[in-house]
Amino acid sequence: MAEKEGGVVKKGHDQGMKMAISLLEEFDLPAGLLPLADVVEVGFVRHTGYMWIVQKKKVEHNFKMVSKLVSYDTEITGYIEKKRIKKLKGVKAKELMLWPPVSEITVKEQPTGKIDFKSLAGITKTFPVEAFAAGQ
């Protein structure tokens, strides 16, 4: 894929998780935003911000603080920048009986302490950023 050209790639769960967490930290995003399992590969192209994550199986995670069930597909892609992931693919959040795709995640400027999740339908949900801290 042309998007992956020139990217740094880490293979295997331990190296992939380390890279995923360091990217979240570098771009001021909550460390628990991507609760991954059985990571196969994580890649990042610095000059475009394109990142990808491949895991062996789909993961569903319940963020208890905000009672939100989120599904992470076997492949997650997007463009990461300061406090934001845009053109996100492979992440869905359960709303009633539906699983609309999350297309963008933005951490709002302080002092709000809020994070926005925007769907392809244009619906935005706002939550406290601490709900997505590591271990939540």
DSSP file with accessible surface (Angstrom, degrees, kcal/mol):
  #  RESIDUE AA STRUCTURE BP1 BP2  ACC     N-H-->O    O-->H-N    N-H-->O    O-->H-N    TCO  KAPPA ALPHA  PHI   PSI    X-CA   Y-CA   Z-CA
    1    1 A M    >         0   0  149      0, 0.0     3,-0.8     0, 0.0     4,-0.5   0.000 360.0 360.0 360.0 137.9    0.0    0.0    0.0
    2    2 A A  G >   +     0   0   80      1,-0.2     3,-1.2     2,-0.2     0, 0.0   0.840 360.0  62.9 -64.1 -31.8    1.2    3.4   -0.9
    3    3 A E  G 3  S+     0   0   78      1,-0.3    -1,-0.2     3,-0.0    47,-0.1   0.827 101.8  51.6 -63.6 -29.4    0.1    4.9    2.5
    4    4 A K  G X  S+     0   0   54     -3,-0.8     3,-2.0     2,-0.1    -1,-0.3   0.575  80.1 124.3 -85.3  -8.2    2.6    2.5    4.3
    5    5 A E  T <  S+     0   0  147     -3,-1.2    -3,-0.0    -4,-0.5     0, 0.0  -0.269  80.7  10.8 -58.9 129.7    5.6    3.6    2.2
    6    6 A G  T 3  S+     0   0   72      1,-0.2    40,-0.3    39,-0.1    -1,-0.3   0.587  98.0 146.0  79.7  11.9    8.5    4.9    4.3
    7    7 A G    <   -     0   0   25     -3,-2.0     2,-0.5    38,-0.2    38,-0.3  -0.425  52.4-123.8 -84.8 154.9    6.8    3.7    7.5
    8    8 A V  E     -A   44   0A  84     36,-2.9    36,-1.9    -2,-0.1     2,-0.4  -0.843  33.4-162.9 -91.1 129.8    8.5    2.3   10.6
    9    9 A V  E     -A   43   0A  61     -2,-0.5     2,-0.5    34,-0.2    34,-0.2  -0.957  14.0-167.8-123.1 134.0    7.0   -1.1   11.4
   10   10 A K  E     -A   42   0A  82     32,-3.0    32,-2.3    -2,-0.4     2,-0.3  -0.986  13.9-156.3-118.0 129.4    7.2   -3.1   14.6
   11   11 A K  E     +A   41   0A 136     -2,-0.5     4,-0.4    30,-0.2    30,-0.2  -0.778  50.2  34.4-108.0 147.8    6.1   -6.8   14.5
   12   12 A G  S  > S-     0   0   34     28,-2.6     4,-2.4    -2,-0.3     5,-0.3   0.077  89.6 -81.8  92.5 156.0    4.9   -8.9   17.3
   13   13 A H  H  > S+     0   0   75      2,-0.2     4,-2.9     1,-0.2     5,-0.3   0.932 122.0  45.1 -61.2 -52.3    2.7   -8.1   20.3
   14   14 A D  H  > S+     0   0  126      1,-0.2     4,-2.1     2,-0.2    -1,-0.2   0.948 119.2  40.1 -62.2 -49.6    5.3   -6.7   22.7
   15   15 A Q  H  > S+     0   0   87     -4,-0.4     4,-2.1     1,-0.2    -1,-0.2   0.892 117.2  50.5 -67.4 -38.6    7.1   -4.4   20.2
   16   16 A G  H  X S+     0   0    0     -4,-2.4     4,-2.7     2,-0.2    -2,-0.2   0.923 111.0  47.7 -65.3 -44.5    3.8   -3.4   18.5
   17   17 A M  H  X S+     0   0   41     -4,-2.9     4,-2.7    -5,-0.3     5,-0.3   0.918 110.2  52.9 -62.5 -42.2    2.1   -2.5   21.9
   18   18 A K  H  X S+     0   0  137     -4,-2.1     4,-2.2    -5,-0.3    -1,-0.2   0.928 112.6  44.6 -59.4 -43.6    5.2   -0.5   22.9
   19   19 A M  H  X S+     0   0   21     -4,-2.1     4,-2.3     2,-0.2    -2,-0.2   0.919 112.3  51.3 -68.1 -43.4    5.0    1.5   19.6
   20   20 A A  H  X S+     0   0    5     -4,-2.7     4,-2.2     1,-0.2    -2,-0.2   0.939 113.1  45.4 -59.8 -45.8    1.2    2.0   19.8
   21   21 A I  H  X S+     0   0   61     -4,-2.7     4,-2.6     1,-0.2     5,-0.2   0.915 111.3  52.2 -66.2 -40.3    1.5    3.4   23.4
   22   22 A S  H  X S+     0   0   54     -4,-2.2     4,-2.8    -5,-0.3    -1,-0.2   0.885 109.1  50.9 -66.3 -33.6    4.5    5.6   22.5
   23   23 A L  H  X S+     0   0    7     -4,-2.3     4,-2.0     2,-0.2    -1,-0.2   0.934 109.9  49.4 -66.8 -43.8    2.5    7.1   19.5
   24   24 A L  H  <>S+     0   0    4     -4,-2.2     5,-3.1     1,-0.2    -2,-0.2   0.935 114.9  44.8 -59.7 -44.6   -0.5    7.8   21.8
   25   25 A E  H ><5S+     0   0  119     -4,-2.6     3,-1.7     1,-0.2    -2,-0.2   0.930 110.7  53.1 -65.3 -45.3    1.8    9.5   24.3
   26   26 A E  H 3<5S+     0   0   88     -4,-2.8    -1,-0.2     1,-0.3    -2,-0.2   0.864 113.9  42.8 -58.3 -36.3    3.7   11.5   21.7
   27   27 A F  T 3<5S-     0   0   29     -4,-2.0    56,-3.4    -5,-0.2    -1,-0.3   0.166 116.2-111.2-101.1  19.9    0.5   12.9   20.2
   28   28 A D  T < 5 +     0   0   70     -3,-1.7    -3,-0.2     1,-0.2    -2,-0.1   0.875  69.4 140.8  55.4  45.1   -1.1   13.6   23.6
   29   29 A L      < -     0   0    9     -5,-3.1    -1,-0.2    -6,-0.2    -2,-0.1  -0.860  63.2 -86.1-112.8 149.7   -3.8   11.0   23.3
   30   30 A P    >   -     0   0   17      0, 0.0     3,-1.7     0, 0.0     4,-0.2  -0.302  31.5-133.7 -59.4 135.3   -5.0    8.8   26.3
   31   31 A A  T 3  S+     0   0   33      1,-0.3     3,-0.4     2,-0.1   102,-0.2   0.737 103.7  53.4 -63.9 -23.1   -2.8    5.7   26.7
   32   32 A G  T 3  S+     0   0   12    100,-1.5    -1,-0.3     1,-0.2   101,-0.2   0.328  76.7 102.1 -94.9  10.3   -5.9    3.4   27.1
   33   33 A L  S <  S+     0   0    1     -3,-1.7    -1,-0.2     1,-0.3    -2,-0.1   0.805  84.8  41.8 -64.5 -30.2   -7.5    4.5   23.9
   34   34 A L        -     0   0   15     -3,-0.4     2,-1.4    -4,-0.2    -1,-0.3  -0.731  68.8-174.2-121.6  81.1   -6.5    1.4   22.0
   35   35 A P        -     0   0   29      0, 0.0     2,-0.2     0, 0.0    37,-0.1  -0.602  25.0-179.6 -76.5  93.3   -6.9   -1.7   24.2
   36   36 A L        -     0   0   19     -2,-1.4     2,-0.3   -19,-0.0     3,-0.1  -0.549  18.2-164.6 -97.9 161.2   -5.3   -4.2   21.9
   37   37 A A        +     0   0   32     20,-0.2    20,-0.5    -2,-0.2    19,-0.3  -0.996  68.2   4.8-144.6 142.9   -4.7   -7.9   22.1
   38   38 A D  S    S-     0   0   65     -2,-0.3    18,-2.6     1,-0.2     2,-0.2   0.924  78.9-160.0  51.2  55.4   -2.5  -10.3   20.1
   39   39 A V  E     - B   0  55A   4     16,-0.2    16,-0.3     1,-0.2   -23,-0.2  -0.441  19.8-179.0 -69.6 132.8   -0.9   -7.5   18.1
   40   40 A V  E     -     0   0A  58     14,-3.1   -28,-2.6     1,-0.4     2,-0.3   0.810  65.9  -7.3 -95.9 -42.8    0.7   -8.7   14.8
   41   41 A E  E     -AB  11  54A  29     13,-1.8    13,-3.0   -30,-0.2     2,-0.4  -0.992  49.0-167.0-159.5 142.9    2.1   -5.4   13.5
   42   42 A V  E     -AB  10  53A   0    -32,-2.3   -32,-3.0    -2,-0.3     2,-0.3  -0.998  18.9-179.8-131.4 134.1    2.0   -1.6   14.2
   43   43 A G  E     -AB   9  52A   0      9,-2.6     9,-2.1    -2,-0.4     2,-0.3  -0.957  10.2-173.2-136.3 156.1    3.3    0.9   11.7
   44   44 A F  E     -AB   8  51A   8    -36,-1.9   -36,-2.9    -2,-0.3     2,-0.7  -0.978  14.8-156.8-151.1 131.9    3.7    4.6   11.4
   45   45 A V  E >>> - B   0  50A   0      5,-2.8     4,-2.6    -2,-0.3     3,-0.9  -0.929  13.6-162.2-109.1 105.1    4.7    7.0    8.6
   46   46 A R  T 345S+     0   0  150     -2,-0.7    -1,-0.2   -40,-0.3   -39,-0.1   0.884  82.9  54.6 -59.8 -42.3    6.0   10.1   10.2
   47   47 A H  T 345S+     0   0  153      1,-0.2    -1,-0.2   -41,-0.2   -41,-0.0   0.747 123.5  25.9 -71.6 -18.5    5.7   12.5    7.3
   48   48 A T  T <45S-     0   0   67     -3,-0.9    -1,-0.2     2,-0.1    -2,-0.2   0.619  98.2-127.1-112.1 -20.7    2.0   11.8    6.6
   49   49 A G  T  <5 +     0   0    9     -4,-2.6    31,-3.0     1,-0.3    -3,-0.2   0.447  54.6 152.9  85.3   1.8    0.9   10.7   10.1
   50   50 A Y  E   < +BC  45  79A   9     -5,-0.6    -5,-2.8    29,-0.2     2,-0.3  -0.436  17.9 177.6 -68.8 131.6   -0.6    7.5    8.7
   51   51 A M  E     -BC  44  78A   4     27,-3.1    27,-1.8    -7,-0.2     2,-0.3  -0.968   9.9-172.0-134.1 152.7   -0.7    4.7   11.2
   52   52 A W  E     -BC  43  77A   3     -9,-2.1    -9,-2.6    -2,-0.3     2,-0.4  -0.991   6.7-165.3-143.9 150.2   -1.9    1.1   11.1
   53   53 A I  E     -BC  42  76A   1     23,-2.5    23,-2.7    -2,-0.3     2,-0.4  -0.999   3.7-167.6-135.2 131.7   -2.4   -1.7   13.6
   54   54 A V  E     +BC  41  75A  38    -13,-3.0   -14,-3.1    -2,-0.4   -13,-1.8  -0.985  10.7 177.6-120.3 128.2   -3.0   -5.3   12.8
   55   55 A Q  E     -B   39   0A   4     19,-2.8   -16,-0.2    -2,-0.4   -17,-0.2  -0.923  38.1-116.6-127.6 158.3   -4.1   -7.8   15.5
   56   56 A K  S    S+     0   0  153    -18,-2.6     2,-0.3    -2,-0.3   -18,-0.1   0.830  92.9  10.6 -64.3 -34.4   -5.0  -11.5   15.3
   57   57 A K  S    S-     0   0  117    -20,-0.5   -20,-0.2   -19,-0.1    -1,-0.1  -0.969  86.8 -88.0-144.5 160.4   -8.6  -11.0   16.3
   58   58 A K        -     0   0  112     -2,-0.3     2,-0.4   -22,-0.1    15,-0.2  -0.368  42.1-150.3 -64.0 143.5  -11.3   -8.4   16.8
   59   59 A V  E     -D   72   0A  21     13,-2.7    13,-3.7    14,-0.1     2,-0.5  -0.970   9.3-162.3-121.9 133.2  -11.4   -6.9   20.4
   60   60 A E  E     -D   71   0A 102     -2,-0.4     2,-0.4    11,-0.2    11,-0.2  -0.962  14.1-174.8-110.8 132.7  -14.4   -5.6   22.2
   61   61 A H  E     -D   70   0A  47      9,-3.0     9,-2.9    -2,-0.5     2,-0.7  -0.994  18.0-145.7-130.8 134.5  -13.6   -3.4   25.2
   62   62 A N  E     -D   69   0A  71     -2,-0.4     2,-1.2     7,-0.2     7,-0.2  -0.884   7.8-151.6-100.3 114.3  -16.0   -1.9   27.7
   63   63 A F  E >>> -D   68   0A   1      5,-3.1     5,-1.8    -2,-0.7     3,-1.0  -0.756  15.9-166.2 -82.4  97.3  -14.9    1.5   29.0
   64   64 A K  G >45S+     0   0  150     -2,-1.2     3,-0.9     1,-0.2    -1,-0.2   0.843  76.3  63.3 -60.3 -39.2  -16.6    1.2   32.4
   65   65 A M  G 345S+     0   0   96      1,-0.3    -1,-0.2    66,-0.3    66,-0.1   0.829 120.7  24.5 -59.4 -30.4  -16.4    4.9   33.5
   66   66 A V  G <45S-     0   0   28     -3,-1.0    -1,-0.3    65,-0.2    -2,-0.2   0.253 104.1-123.1-117.5   9.4  -18.6    5.9   30.6
   67   67 A S  T <<5 +     0   0  101     -3,-0.9     2,-0.5    -4,-0.5    -3,-0.2   0.913  60.1 148.6  48.2  52.7  -20.4    2.6   30.0
   68   68 A K  E   < -D   63   0A  25     -5,-1.8    -5,-3.1    27,-0.0     2,-0.5  -0.967  38.7-153.5-124.3 121.8  -19.3    2.5   26.4
   69   69 A L  E     -D   62   0A  49     -2,-0.5    25,-2.9    25,-0.3     2,-0.4  -0.834  18.4-171.9 -92.6 125.6  -18.6   -0.8   24.5
   70   70 A V  E     -DE  61  93A   6     -9,-2.9    -9,-3.0    -2,-0.5     2,-0.4  -0.960  12.1-149.0-124.0 138.1  -16.1   -0.3   21.7
   71   71 A S  E     -DE  60  92A   8     21,-3.5    21,-2.5    -2,-0.4     2,-0.5  -0.910   5.4-163.2-108.8 131.6  -15.1   -2.8   19.0
   72   72 A Y  E     -DE  59  91A   5    -13,-3.7   -13,-2.7    -2,-0.4    19,-0.2  -0.963  17.0-142.6-116.0 116.3  -11.6   -2.8   17.5
   73   73 A D  E     -     0   0A  71     17,-3.2   -16,-0.1    -2,-0.5   -18,-0.1  -0.071  31.4 -96.8 -70.5 176.2  -11.3   -4.7   14.2
   74   74 A T  E    S+     0   0A  58      1,-0.2   -19,-2.8   -18,-0.1     2,-0.4   0.764 116.0  39.9 -68.6 -23.6   -8.3   -6.9   13.1
   75   75 A E  E     -C   54   0A  82    -21,-0.2     2,-0.4    15,-0.0   -21,-0.2  -0.991  69.2-177.4-129.2 126.6   -7.0   -3.9   11.2
   76   76 A I  E     +C   53   0A   0    -23,-2.7   -23,-2.5    -2,-0.4     2,-0.3  -0.982   9.8 173.3-120.6 130.0   -7.2   -0.3   12.5
   77   77 A T  E     +CE  52  89A  20     12,-2.0    12,-2.8    -2,-0.4     2,-0.3  -0.940  10.7 126.4-134.6 159.3   -5.9    2.6   10.3
   78   78 A G  E     -C   51   0A   1    -27,-1.8   -27,-3.1    -2,-0.3     2,-0.6  -0.965  54.2 -88.2 173.2 178.5   -5.9    6.4   10.6
   79   79 A Y  E     -CE  50  86A  55      7,-2.8     7,-2.8    -2,-0.3     2,-0.4  -0.959  40.0-155.9-114.1 118.2   -3.9    9.6   10.5
   80   80 A I  E     + E   0  85A   8    -31,-3.0     2,-0.3    -2,-0.6     5,-0.2  -0.739  23.3 152.5-100.7 138.2   -2.6   10.6   13.9
   81   81 A E  E >   - E   0  84A  64      3,-2.9     3,-2.5    -2,-0.4   -54,-0.1  -0.894  58.2 -41.5-148.0 178.2   -1.7   14.2   14.8
   82   82 A K  T 3  S-     0   0  125      1,-0.3   -54,-0.2    -2,-0.3   -55,-0.1  -0.237 125.4 -16.1 -52.1 118.3   -1.5   16.2   18.0
   83   83 A K  T 3  S+     0   0   32    -56,-3.4    24,-2.9   -59,-0.2     2,-0.3   0.669 125.7  82.3  62.0  23.2   -4.5   15.4   20.1
   84   84 A R  E <   -EF  81 106A  75     -3,-2.5    -3,-2.9   -57,-0.3     2,-0.4  -0.988  51.5-166.2-159.3 143.6   -6.3   13.7   17.2
   85   85 A I  E     -EF  80 105A   1     20,-2.6    20,-2.6    -2,-0.3     3,-0.3  -0.995  27.5-177.2-125.2 122.2   -6.8   10.7   15.0
   86   86 A K  E     +E   79   0A  67     -7,-2.8    -7,-2.8    -2,-0.4    18,-0.2  -0.767  59.1  27.9-118.3 167.0   -8.7   11.3   11.8
   87   87 A K  E    S-     0   0A 141     16,-0.4    -1,-0.2    -2,-0.3    17,-0.2   0.858  83.7-178.5  50.8  39.2   -9.9    9.1    8.9
   88   88 A L  E     -     0   0A   9     15,-2.5     2,-0.4    -3,-0.3   -10,-0.2  -0.457   9.6-176.9 -72.0 136.2  -10.1    6.4   11.4
   89   89 A K  E     +E   77   0A 143    -12,-2.8   -12,-2.0    -2,-0.2     3,-0.1  -0.991  57.6  36.6-134.1 143.1  -11.1    2.9   10.2
   90   90 A G  E    S+     0   0A  22     -2,-0.4   -17,-3.2     1,-0.2     2,-0.4   0.496  87.5 103.2  99.2   5.8  -11.7   -0.3   12.2
   91   91 A V  E     +E   72   0A   5     11,-0.4    11,-3.1   -19,-0.2     2,-0.3  -0.985  41.5 175.3-124.8 129.9  -13.2    1.2   15.4
   92   92 A K  E     -EG  71 101A  90    -21,-2.5   -21,-3.5    -2,-0.4     2,-0.4  -0.986  16.2-153.1-132.8 145.1  -16.9    1.1   16.2
   93   93 A A  E     -E   70   0A  14      7,-1.7     2,-0.3    -2,-0.3   -23,-0.2  -0.963  26.4-117.0-118.5 132.8  -18.8    2.2   19.3
   94   94 A K        -     0   0   76    -25,-2.9     2,-0.4    -2,-0.4   -25,-0.3  -0.505  30.4-179.1 -74.0 128.5  -22.1    0.6   20.3
   95   95 A E  B >   -J   98   0B  49      3,-2.7     3,-2.6    -2,-0.3     2,-0.2  -0.967  64.0 -54.1-127.4 110.5  -25.0    2.9   20.3
   96   96 A L  T 3  S-     0   0  160     -2,-0.4    -2,-0.0     1,-0.3     0, 0.0  -0.392 122.7 -21.3  54.6-115.1  -28.3    1.2   21.3
   97   97 A M  T 3  S+     0   0  161     -2,-0.2    -1,-0.3    -3,-0.1     2,-0.2   0.442 124.4  84.9-101.3   0.0  -28.5   -1.7   18.9
   98   98 A L  B <   -J   95   0B 125     -3,-2.6    -3,-2.7    -5,-0.0     0, 0.0  -0.640  61.4-149.8-104.0 160.1  -26.1   -0.3   16.3
   99   99 A W        -     0   0   74     -5,-0.2    -5,-0.2    -2,-0.2    -3,-0.0  -0.676  23.1-172.9-123.5  74.1  -22.3   -0.2   15.8
  100  100 A P        -     0   0   40      0, 0.0    -7,-1.7     0, 0.0     2,-0.1  -0.460  30.1-108.7 -70.6 140.8  -21.6    3.0   13.9
  101  101 A P  B     -G   92   0A  55      0, 0.0    19,-1.2     0, 0.0     2,-0.6  -0.422  23.6-130.0 -66.2 141.5  -18.0    3.4   12.8
  102  102 A V  E     + H   0 119A   7    -11,-3.1   -11,-0.4    17,-0.2    17,-0.3  -0.831  27.4 177.8 -90.8 123.1  -15.9    6.0   14.6
  103  103 A S  E     +     0   0A  18     15,-2.9   -15,-2.5    -2,-0.6   -16,-0.4   0.646  61.7  19.4-102.7 -18.2  -14.2    8.2   12.0
  104  104 A E  E     - H   0 118A  36     14,-1.6    14,-3.0   -18,-0.2     2,-0.4  -0.986  52.7-164.5-155.9 141.9  -12.4   10.7   14.2
  105  105 A I  E     -FH  85 117A   5    -20,-2.6   -20,-2.6    -2,-0.3     2,-0.4  -0.999  15.8-180.0-127.2 128.2  -11.1   11.1   17.8
  106  106 A T  E     -FH  84 116A  38     10,-2.3    10,-3.2    -2,-0.4     2,-0.6  -0.991  21.3-147.1-133.9 127.3  -10.1   14.5   19.2
  107  107 A V  E     - H   0 115A  13    -24,-2.9     8,-0.2    -2,-0.4     3,-0.1  -0.817  30.0-130.5 -88.3 123.9   -8.9   15.5   22.6
  108  108 A K        -     0   0   80      6,-2.4     5,-0.3    -2,-0.6     6,-0.1  -0.377  28.4 -92.2 -74.4 155.4  -10.1   19.0   23.4
  109  109 A E    >   -     0   0  133      1,-0.1     3,-1.4     3,-0.1     5,-0.2  -0.271  64.1 -64.4 -63.1 149.5   -7.8   21.7   24.7
  110  110 A Q  T 3  S+     0   0  130      1,-0.3    -1,-0.1     2,-0.2    -3,-0.0  -0.289 110.7  39.6 -62.9 155.0   -7.4   22.1   28.4
  111  111 A P  T 3  S+     0   0  125      0, 0.0    -1,-0.3     0, 0.0    -2,-0.1  -0.907 105.0  70.5 -94.9  17.7   -9.1   22.8   30.8
  112  112 A T  S <  S-     0   0   72     -3,-1.4    -2,-0.2     1,-0.1     3,-0.1   0.875  73.3-156.9 -64.8 -38.8  -12.1   20.9   29.4
  113  113 A G        +     0   0   15     -5,-0.3    16,-2.6     1,-0.2    17,-0.4   0.830  46.8 133.0  66.3  30.4  -10.6   17.4   30.0
  114  114 A K  E     - I   0 128A  85     14,-0.3    -6,-2.4    -5,-0.2     2,-0.4  -0.801  44.2-156.7-116.2 156.6  -13.0   16.1   27.3
  115  115 A I  E     -HI 107 127A   0     12,-2.7    12,-2.5    -2,-0.3     2,-0.4  -0.995  12.0-146.3-132.0 136.0  -12.5   13.8   24.3
  116  116 A D  E     -HI 106 126A  30    -10,-3.2   -10,-2.3    -2,-0.4     2,-0.5  -0.873   5.9-163.5-105.6 138.2  -14.8   13.7   21.2
  117  117 A F  E     -HI 105 125A  23      8,-2.8     8,-2.6    -2,-0.4     2,-0.4  -0.986  13.1-165.0-117.6 119.3  -15.7   10.7   19.1
  118  118 A K  E     -HI 104 124A  87    -14,-3.0   -15,-2.9    -2,-0.5   -14,-1.6  -0.889   3.9-151.5-110.7 133.7  -17.2   11.5   15.7
  119  119 A S  E >   -H  102   0A  15      4,-2.7     3,-2.1    -2,-0.4   -17,-0.2  -0.559  31.8-107.4 -97.5 166.8  -19.0    9.0   13.6
  120  120 A L  T 3  S+     0   0  130    -19,-1.2   -18,-0.1     1,-0.3    -1,-0.1   0.778 119.5  64.0 -61.7 -25.2  -19.3    8.9    9.8
  121  121 A A  T 3  S-     0   0   83    -20,-0.3    -1,-0.3     2,-0.1     3,-0.1   0.491 120.9-108.8 -77.3  -2.2  -22.9   10.0   10.2
  122  122 A G  S <  S+     0   0   49     -3,-2.1     2,-0.4     1,-0.3    -2,-0.1   0.513  73.2 140.4  88.1   5.4  -21.7   13.2   11.8
  123  123 A I        -     0   0  102      2,-0.0    -4,-2.7    -5,-0.0     2,-0.5  -0.690  35.0-160.2 -84.7 131.1  -22.8   12.4   15.3
  124  124 A T  E     -I  118   0A  65     -2,-0.4     2,-0.4    -6,-0.2    -6,-0.2  -0.950   6.5-167.1-115.6 131.4  -20.3   13.4   18.0
  125  125 A K  E     -I  117   0A  85     -8,-2.6    -8,-2.8    -2,-0.5     2,-0.4  -0.955   9.3-154.3-114.1 136.3  -20.2   12.0   21.5
  126  126 A T  E     +I  116   0A  65     -2,-0.4   -10,-0.2   -10,-0.2   -12,-0.0  -0.928  17.9 168.9-116.3 135.5  -18.1   13.7   24.2
  127  127 A F  E     -I  115   0A  30    -12,-2.5   -12,-2.7    -2,-0.4     2,-0.2  -0.915  44.4 -84.7-136.0 163.7  -16.7   12.0   27.3
  128  128 A P  E >   -I  114   0A  34      0, 0.0     3,-1.5     0, 0.0   -14,-0.3  -0.527  37.0-133.8 -68.7 134.5  -14.2   12.7   30.0
  129  129 A V  G >  S+     0   0   31    -16,-2.6     3,-2.1     1,-0.3   -15,-0.1   0.834 101.0  67.6 -62.2 -29.8  -10.7   12.0   28.8
  130  130 A E  G >  S+     0   0  104    -17,-0.4     3,-1.5     1,-0.3    -1,-0.3   0.740  83.6  73.7 -66.7 -16.6   -9.8   10.1   32.0
  131  131 A A  G <  S+     0   0    0     -3,-1.5    -1,-0.3     1,-0.3   -66,-0.3   0.712  99.2  47.3 -66.9 -15.4  -12.3    7.4   31.0
  132  132 A F  G <  S+     0   0    2     -3,-2.1  -100,-1.5    -4,-0.2    -1,-0.3   0.122  83.6 126.3-114.8  20.5   -9.7    6.3   28.4
  133  133 A A  S X  S-     0   0   39     -3,-1.5     3,-1.9  -102,-0.2    -3,-0.0  -0.291  77.6 -72.0 -70.6 161.7   -6.6    6.3   30.6
  134  134 A A  T 3  S+     0   0   71      1,-0.3    -1,-0.2    -2,-0.0  -102,-0.1  -0.283 121.9  22.3 -55.9 136.3   -4.5    3.2   30.7
  135  135 A G  T 3         0   0   86      1,-0.2    -1,-0.3  -104,-0.1    -2,-0.1   0.424 360.0 360.0  87.4  -0.8   -6.2    0.4   32.6
  136  136 A Q    <         0   0   73     -3,-1.9    -1,-0.2   -73,-0.0    -5,-0.0  -0.533 360.0 360.0 -84.9 360.0   -9.8    1.7   32.2
